[in-house]
Amino acid sequence: MKSARHSTPDLSGAEWRSSTYSGGNNECVEVADNVPGIVPVRDSKRPAGPVVGVGPEAWGAFLDHLRRA
């Protein structure tokens, strides 16, 4: 099986935001909309912690699911 090569995106200019539903108590996830090709997601309590990169199509499907729930 061939392994995929992944590069680490430059997130130094990422503009992070949290949901307006979070209530401002810093207990939610944040996303950055301005990184081409991926939607970076992180824990708002750990801004220097790990970041998960989600494909735009997968992120859109996730949001659609939440809207229907």
CORPERA-V940724 format. One record per pair of residues at least 12 apart in sequence whose ideal C-beta (glycine too) atoms are under 7 Angstrom apart, sorted by sequence separation. I is the first residue (numbers start at 1). J is the second residue. If there is no record, write none. Layout:
I_J / I_J
This chain:
18_30 / 29_41 / 30_42 / 17_30 / 29_42 / 40_53 / 41_54 / 16_30 / 17_31 / 29_43 / 30_44 / 29_44 / 38_53 / 39_54 / 16_32 / 28_44 / 38_54 / 15_32 / 27_44 / 38_55 / 39_56 / 14_32 / 15_33 / 26_44 / 27_45 / 15_34 / 26_45 / 14_34 / 39_59 / 11_32 / 14_35 / 11_35 / 9_35 / 14_40 / 18_44 / 9_38 / 11_40 / 11_51 / 9_53
